[in-house]
Amino acid sequence: MLRHLLNLFFPKSCAGCHSFLLSDEKVICTQCRHEIPLTNHHTIEHNEVMQKFYGRIPLEYGSALFYFHKKGIVQEMIHQLKYKGHEEISEMVGTWYASELKESQAIKNIDYIIPVPLHKKRLRERGYNQVEGFGKALSAHLGIPYDDQLLYRKLHTKTQTKKDLLGRADVISTVFDVAVSEAHHGKHFLLIDDVITTGSTLEACSRALLKIPDVKISIVCMAMAHS
């Protein structure tokens, strides 16, 4: 009853198009859900994520749920998530992708879900890591432990979106490290992030994780930039 009254006087809006949500809609409206460009990477063995990192890191598996287009629904969702405090978007995407990934053999032997970390300064500014809800939803639905303590960010860097691939890689290569114990040896880590653009951040995180003896790396993200 109270929830219905709150929705009546303070209606929630769609994270994609900002239209008011109906009572049975959550986070995004039905129309946006149908219009979001899906990659279907989980059905393609040599998909674009695997191709993106080929020759860069020894990747066991890689995929993203959505395509990210400029001025598209997914860009608006990620903007709302990262800069407008809408953490619920992260959990929604994780729940959505878990329903697609749960039958995939590629993720059956993963030991830990590892988020790309924020620096403590950025975490204080934003108040949350935008991929935490995504990772915890994957963890809950896939039965894989979530570990946000293993991988950490040593340096605080300004946004890298305007740098070219080489520039980003040069800056980011020294940013990440691991707080490793012997229990992490020989494990298979699922590294998660919001959007794959050049892949430099994920590559740097993977290289930090690869310092651990005999580990395997897979990558799953909310979205992948697509021209």
DOMARVO-954098 format. One record per residue (C-alpha): x, y, z; residue number from 0; chain; residue in three letters. Coordinates in Angstrom, 2 decimals, always signed. Layout:
REM residues N
+---------+---------+---------+-----+-------+-----+
|       x |       y |       z |   n | chain | res |
+---------+---------+---------+-----+-------+-----+
|       X |       Y |       Z | NUM |     A | ALA |
...
+---------+---------+---------+-----+-------+-----+
REM end
This chain:
REM residues 227
+---------+---------+---------+-----+-------+-----+
|       x |       y |       z |   n | chain | res |
+---------+---------+---------+-----+-------+-----+
|   +0.00 |   +0.00 |   +0.00 |   0 |     A | MET |
|   +2.73 |   +2.47 |   +1.02 |   1 |     A | LEU |
|   +4.81 |   +1.59 |   -2.02 |   2 |     A | ARG |
|   +1.85 |   +2.25 |   -4.33 |   3 |     A | HIS |
|   +1.25 |   +5.63 |   -2.67 |   4 |     A | LEU |
|   +4.93 |   +6.56 |   -3.04 |   5 |     A | LEU |
|   +4.85 |   +5.57 |   -6.71 |   6 |     A | ASN |
|   +1.72 |   +7.67 |   -7.16 |   7 |     A | LEU |
|   +3.24 |  +10.86 |   -5.75 |   8 |     A | PHE |
|   +6.90 |  +10.16 |   -6.65 |   9 |     A | PHE |
|   +6.77 |   +8.00 |   -9.78 |  10 |     A | PRO |
|   +9.99 |   +6.29 |  -10.79 |  11 |     A | LYS |
|  +11.35 |   +6.91 |  -14.26 |  12 |     A | SER |
|  +13.05 |   +4.65 |  -16.78 |  13 |     A | CYS |
|  +16.86 |   +4.73 |  -16.64 |  14 |     A | ALA |
|  +16.95 |   +4.62 |  -20.44 |  15 |     A | GLY |
|  +14.29 |   +7.05 |  -21.73 |  16 |     A | CYS |
|  +13.08 |   +8.73 |  -18.48 |  17 |     A | HIS |
|   +9.42 |   +7.93 |  -19.08 |  18 |     A | SER |
|   +7.46 |   +6.98 |  -15.96 |  19 |     A | PHE |
|   +7.62 |   +3.29 |  -15.13 |  20 |     A | LEU |
|   +4.46 |   +1.24 |  -14.84 |  21 |     A | LEU |
|   +3.80 |   -0.62 |  -11.59 |  22 |     A | SER |
|   +5.18 |   -3.90 |  -12.98 |  23 |     A | ASP |
|   +8.32 |   -2.33 |  -14.52 |  24 |     A | GLU |
|  +11.65 |   -2.03 |  -12.73 |  25 |     A | LYS |
|  +14.59 |   +0.26 |  -13.59 |  26 |     A | VAL |
|  +13.86 |   +0.34 |  -17.34 |  27 |     A | ILE |
|  +10.59 |   +0.34 |  -19.22 |  28 |     A | CYS |
|   +9.41 |   -2.54 |  -21.38 |  29 |     A | THR |
|  +10.05 |   -0.61 |  -24.59 |  30 |     A | GLN |
|  +13.66 |   +0.18 |  -23.68 |  31 |     A | CYS |
|  +14.23 |   -3.41 |  -22.63 |  32 |     A | ARG |
|  +13.18 |   -4.55 |  -26.09 |  33 |     A | HIS |
|  +15.24 |   -1.86 |  -27.85 |  34 |     A | GLU |
|  +18.52 |   -2.36 |  -25.96 |  35 |     A | ILE |
|  +21.10 |   -3.77 |  -28.40 |  36 |     A | PRO |
|  +22.17 |   -7.20 |  -27.12 |  37 |     A | LEU |
|  +25.49 |   -8.75 |  -28.16 |  38 |     A | THR |
|  +24.55 |  -12.43 |  -27.67 |  39 |     A | ASN |
|  +28.24 |  -12.99 |  -26.92 |  40 |     A | HIS |
|  +27.40 |  -15.90 |  -24.64 |  41 |     A | HIS |
|  +26.27 |  -17.87 |  -27.71 |  42 |     A | THR |
|  +29.38 |  -17.07 |  -29.80 |  43 |     A | ILE |
|  +32.66 |  -18.85 |  -29.08 |  44 |     A | GLU |
|  +34.99 |  -16.38 |  -30.80 |  45 |     A | HIS |
|  +33.05 |  -13.24 |  -30.01 |  46 |     A | ASN |
|  +34.21 |   -9.62 |  -30.08 |  47 |     A | GLU |
|  +35.45 |   -9.58 |  -26.49 |  48 |     A | VAL |
|  +37.64 |  -12.63 |  -27.14 |  49 |     A | MET |
|  +38.92 |  -10.94 |  -30.30 |  50 |     A | GLN |
|  +39.55 |   -7.66 |  -28.45 |  51 |     A | LYS |
|  +41.99 |   -9.30 |  -26.04 |  52 |     A | PHE |
|  +43.53 |  -11.83 |  -28.41 |  53 |     A | TYR |
|  +47.32 |  -11.56 |  -28.18 |  54 |     A | GLY |
|  +47.07 |   -9.19 |  -25.20 |  55 |     A | ARG |
|  +46.11 |  -11.49 |  -22.32 |  56 |     A | ILE |
|  +45.48 |  -15.26 |  -22.17 |  57 |     A | PRO |
|  +41.71 |  -15.07 |  -21.79 |  58 |     A | LEU |
|  +39.65 |  -18.18 |  -21.03 |  59 |     A | GLU |
|  +36.31 |  -16.53 |  -21.77 |  60 |     A | TYR |
|  +34.97 |  -13.06 |  -22.45 |  61 |     A | GLY |
|  +31.57 |  -11.48 |  -23.09 |  62 |     A | SER |
|  +29.42 |   -8.39 |  -22.61 |  63 |     A | ALA |
|  +25.63 |   -8.18 |  -22.42 |  64 |     A | LEU |
|  +24.90 |   -4.94 |  -24.30 |  65 |     A | PHE |
|  +26.36 |   -2.86 |  -27.11 |  66 |     A | TYR |
|  +27.21 |   +0.67 |  -26.01 |  67 |     A | PHE |
|  +26.41 |   +3.34 |  -28.61 |  68 |     A | HIS |
|  +26.84 |   +7.09 |  -28.22 |  69 |     A | LYS |
|  +23.53 |   +8.74 |  -27.32 |  70 |     A | LYS |
|  +21.90 |   +5.32 |  -27.01 |  71 |     A | GLY |
|  +19.86 |   +3.71 |  -24.24 |  72 |     A | ILE |
|  +22.85 |   +1.89 |  -22.76 |  73 |     A | VAL |
|  +24.97 |   +5.05 |  -22.61 |  74 |     A | GLN |
|  +22.16 |   +6.78 |  -20.70 |  75 |     A | GLU |
|  +21.82 |   +3.83 |  -18.32 |  76 |     A | MET |
|  +25.56 |   +3.80 |  -17.58 |  77 |     A | ILE |
|  +25.51 |   +7.58 |  -17.10 |  78 |     A | HIS |
|  +22.64 |   +7.27 |  -14.62 |  79 |     A | GLN |
|  +24.52 |   +4.51 |  -12.82 |  80 |     A | LEU |
|  +27.90 |   +6.22 |  -12.57 |  81 |     A | LYS |
|  +26.96 |   +9.87 |  -12.09 |  82 |     A | TYR |
|  +23.36 |  +10.06 |  -10.87 |  83 |     A | LYS |
|  +23.42 |   +7.59 |   -7.99 |  84 |     A | GLY |
|  +21.20 |   +4.92 |   -9.57 |  85 |     A | HIS |
|  +22.96 |   +1.85 |   -8.13 |  86 |     A | GLU |
|  +19.92 |   -0.31 |   -8.82 |  87 |     A | GLU |
|  +20.86 |   -0.36 |  -12.52 |  88 |     A | ILE |
|  +23.98 |   -2.37 |  -11.71 |  89 |     A | SER |
|  +22.06 |   -5.10 |   -9.90 |  90 |     A | GLU |
|  +19.41 |   -5.23 |  -12.62 |  91 |     A | MET |
|  +22.02 |   -5.80 |  -15.33 |  92 |     A | VAL |
|  +23.75 |   -8.46 |  -13.24 |  93 |     A | GLY |
|  +20.49 |  -10.34 |  -12.71 |  94 |     A | THR |
|  +19.69 |  -10.08 |  -16.42 |  95 |     A | TRP |
|  +23.09 |  -11.38 |  -17.51 |  96 |     A | TYR |
|  +23.16 |  -14.16 |  -14.92 |  97 |     A | ALA |
|  +19.98 |  -15.58 |  -16.48 |  98 |     A | SER |
|  +21.83 |  -15.76 |  -19.82 |  99 |     A | GLU |
|  +25.13 |  -17.07 |  -18.46 | 100 |     A | LEU |
|  +23.87 |  -19.74 |  -16.06 | 101 |     A | LYS |
|  +23.79 |  -22.43 |  -18.75 | 102 |     A | GLU |
|  +27.21 |  -21.53 |  -20.14 | 103 |     A | SER |
|  +29.90 |  -24.15 |  -19.57 | 104 |     A | GLN |
|  +32.53 |  -21.41 |  -19.79 | 105 |     A | ALA |
|  +31.73 |  -20.04 |  -16.35 | 106 |     A | ILE |
|  +31.16 |  -23.34 |  -14.54 | 107 |     A | LYS |
|  +34.73 |  -23.56 |  -13.20 | 108 |     A | ASN |
|  +35.18 |  -19.93 |  -12.08 | 109 |     A | ILE |
|  +36.30 |  -19.55 |   -8.47 | 110 |     A | ASP |
|  +35.89 |  -15.81 |   -7.77 | 111 |     A | TYR |
|  +34.21 |  -12.75 |   -9.27 | 112 |     A | ILE |
|  +36.62 |   -9.79 |   -9.14 | 113 |     A | ILE |
|  +35.43 |   -6.21 |   -9.82 | 114 |     A | PRO |
|  +37.65 |   -3.59 |  -11.44 | 115 |     A | VAL |
|  +38.38 |   -1.48 |   -8.35 | 116 |     A | PRO |
|  +37.97 |   +2.23 |   -7.81 | 117 |     A | LEU |
|  +40.63 |   +4.23 |   -6.00 | 118 |     A | HIS |
|  +39.61 |   +5.14 |   -2.44 | 119 |     A | LYS |
|  +39.33 |   +8.82 |   -3.43 | 120 |     A | LYS |
|  +36.97 |   +8.07 |   -6.32 | 121 |     A | ARG |
|  +35.01 |   +5.66 |   -4.13 | 122 |     A | LEU |
|  +34.49 |   +8.40 |   -1.54 | 123 |     A | ARG |
|  +33.39 |  +10.86 |   -4.22 | 124 |     A | GLU |
|  +30.88 |   +8.49 |   -5.84 | 125 |     A | ARG |
|  +29.92 |   +6.59 |   -2.71 | 126 |     A | GLY |
|  +29.92 |   +3.17 |   -4.42 | 127 |     A | TYR |
|  +31.65 |   +1.11 |   -7.08 | 128 |     A | ASN |
|  +29.28 |   +1.05 |  -10.05 | 129 |     A | GLN |
|  +30.03 |   -2.63 |  -10.80 | 130 |     A | VAL |
|  +29.42 |   -3.89 |   -7.24 | 131 |     A | GLU |
|  +25.71 |   -4.54 |   -7.76 | 132 |     A | GLY |
|  +26.46 |   -6.23 |  -11.09 | 133 |     A | PHE |
|  +29.05 |   -8.51 |   -9.48 | 134 |     A | GLY |
|  +26.96 |   -9.35 |   -6.42 | 135 |     A | LYS |
|  +23.95 |  -10.20 |   -8.58 | 136 |     A | ALA |
|  +26.11 |  -12.50 |  -10.73 | 137 |     A | LEU |
|  +27.48 |  -14.02 |   -7.52 | 138 |     A | SER |
|  +24.05 |  -14.65 |   -6.04 | 139 |     A | ALA |
|  +22.52 |  -16.17 |   -9.16 | 140 |     A | HIS |
|  +25.55 |  -18.14 |  -10.37 | 141 |     A | LEU |
|  +26.80 |  -19.29 |   -6.97 | 142 |     A | GLY |
|  +30.30 |  -17.83 |   -7.39 | 143 |     A | ILE |
|  +31.96 |  -15.91 |   -4.51 | 144 |     A | PRO |
|  +32.43 |  -12.16 |   -4.94 | 145 |     A | TYR |
|  +35.84 |  -10.82 |   -3.83 | 146 |     A | ASP |
|  +36.52 |   -7.07 |   -3.87 | 147 |     A | ASP |
|  +39.65 |   -7.25 |   -1.70 | 148 |     A | GLN |
|  +42.09 |   -9.14 |   -3.94 | 149 |     A | LEU |
|  +42.57 |   -6.54 |   -6.69 | 150 |     A | LEU |
|  +43.15 |   -2.92 |   -5.76 | 151 |     A | TYR |
|  +44.00 |   +0.39 |   -7.41 | 152 |     A | ARG |
|  +47.31 |   +1.89 |   -6.27 | 153 |     A | LYS |
|  +47.03 |   +5.24 |   -8.02 | 154 |     A | LEU |
|  +44.22 |   +7.70 |   -8.57 | 155 |     A | HIS |
|  +44.03 |   +8.64 |  -12.26 | 156 |     A | THR |
|  +41.87 |  +11.11 |  -14.11 | 157 |     A | LYS |
|  +39.45 |   +9.78 |  -16.69 | 158 |     A | THR |
|  +41.18 |   +8.11 |  -19.63 | 159 |     A | GLN |
|  +38.35 |   +8.32 |  -22.14 | 160 |     A | THR |
|  +40.04 |  +10.94 |  -24.36 | 161 |     A | LYS |
|  +43.41 |   +9.19 |  -24.56 | 162 |     A | LYS |
|  +44.32 |   +6.88 |  -27.42 | 163 |     A | ASP |
|  +44.97 |   +3.18 |  -26.85 | 164 |     A | LEU |
|  +48.73 |   +3.52 |  -26.32 | 165 |     A | LEU |
|  +48.30 |   +6.51 |  -24.03 | 166 |     A | GLY |
|  +45.72 |   +4.76 |  -21.90 | 167 |     A | ARG |
|  +47.80 |   +1.60 |  -21.66 | 168 |     A | ALA |
|  +50.91 |   +3.54 |  -20.63 | 169 |     A | ASP |
|  +49.07 |   +5.36 |  -17.83 | 170 |     A | VAL |
|  +47.04 |   +2.42 |  -16.59 | 171 |     A | ILE |
|  +49.78 |   -0.24 |  -16.65 | 172 |     A | SER |
|  +51.11 |   +0.72 |  -13.20 | 173 |     A | THR |
|  +47.79 |   +1.46 |  -11.52 | 174 |     A | VAL |
|  +46.67 |   -1.97 |  -10.24 | 175 |     A | PHE |
|  +48.08 |   -4.59 |   -7.89 | 176 |     A | ASP |
|  +46.93 |   -7.63 |   -5.91 | 177 |     A | VAL |
|  +46.77 |   -8.44 |   -2.21 | 178 |     A | ALA |
|  +47.42 |  -12.11 |   -2.79 | 179 |     A | VAL |
|  +47.53 |  -15.11 |   -0.49 | 180 |     A | SER |
|  +48.43 |  -18.72 |   -1.23 | 181 |     A | GLU |
|  +44.72 |  -19.54 |   -1.31 | 182 |     A | ALA |
|  +44.45 |  -17.59 |   -4.58 | 183 |     A | HIS |
|  +47.04 |  -19.72 |   -6.40 | 184 |     A | HIS |
|  +45.69 |  -21.72 |   -9.31 | 185 |     A | GLY |
|  +42.25 |  -20.08 |   -9.27 | 186 |     A | LYS |
|  +40.03 |  -18.94 |  -12.12 | 187 |     A | HIS |
|  +38.97 |  -15.30 |  -11.78 | 188 |     A | PHE |
|  +36.03 |  -13.63 |  -13.51 | 189 |     A | LEU |
|  +36.98 |   -9.96 |  -13.92 | 190 |     A | LEU |
|  +34.01 |   -7.62 |  -14.30 | 191 |     A | ILE |
|  +33.55 |   -3.99 |  -15.39 | 192 |     A | ASP |
|  +30.87 |   -1.70 |  -16.79 | 193 |     A | ASP |
|  +31.95 |   -0.87 |  -20.37 | 194 |     A | VAL |
|  +34.75 |   -2.23 |  -22.57 | 195 |     A | ILE |
|  +36.20 |   +0.52 |  -24.75 | 196 |     A | THR |
|  +39.89 |   +0.09 |  -25.60 | 197 |     A | THR |
|  +40.27 |   -2.69 |  -23.04 | 198 |     A | GLY |
|  +43.34 |   -1.07 |  -21.44 | 199 |     A | SER |
|  +41.93 |   -1.06 |  -17.91 | 200 |     A | THR |
|  +40.86 |   -4.69 |  -18.09 | 201 |     A | LEU |
|  +44.20 |   -5.66 |  -19.58 | 202 |     A | GLU |
|  +46.06 |   -3.92 |  -16.74 | 203 |     A | ALA |
|  +43.85 |   -5.60 |  -14.13 | 204 |     A | CYS |
|  +44.40 |   -8.96 |  -15.79 | 205 |     A | SER |
|  +48.17 |   -8.49 |  -15.78 | 206 |     A | ARG |
|  +48.04 |   -7.75 |  -12.06 | 207 |     A | ALA |
|  +46.03 |  -10.92 |  -11.46 | 208 |     A | LEU |
|  +48.42 |  -12.91 |  -13.64 | 209 |     A | LEU |
|  +51.17 |  -12.25 |  -11.09 | 210 |     A | LYS |
|  +49.45 |  -14.97 |   -9.06 | 211 |     A | ILE |
|  +50.81 |  -18.44 |   -9.93 | 212 |     A | PRO |
|  +48.78 |  -20.66 |  -12.29 | 213 |     A | ASP |
|  +45.68 |  -18.47 |  -12.49 | 214 |     A | VAL |
|  +43.11 |  -18.21 |  -15.28 | 215 |     A | LYS |
|  +41.27 |  -15.05 |  -16.31 | 216 |     A | ILE |
|  +37.81 |  -14.55 |  -17.80 | 217 |     A | SER |
|  +36.04 |  -11.23 |  -18.39 | 218 |     A | ILE |
|  +32.35 |  -10.32 |  -18.28 | 219 |     A | VAL |
|  +31.10 |   -6.73 |  -18.64 | 220 |     A | CYS |
|  +27.79 |   -4.94 |  -18.80 | 221 |     A | MET |
|  +28.48 |   -3.46 |  -22.23 | 222 |     A | ALA |
|  +30.97 |   -3.13 |  -25.06 | 223 |     A | MET |
|  +31.53 |   +0.02 |  -27.11 | 224 |     A | ALA |
|  +30.37 |   -0.54 |  -30.67 | 225 |     A | HIS |
|  +30.63 |   +1.80 |  -33.64 | 226 |     A | SER |
+---------+---------+---------+-----+-------+-----+
REM end
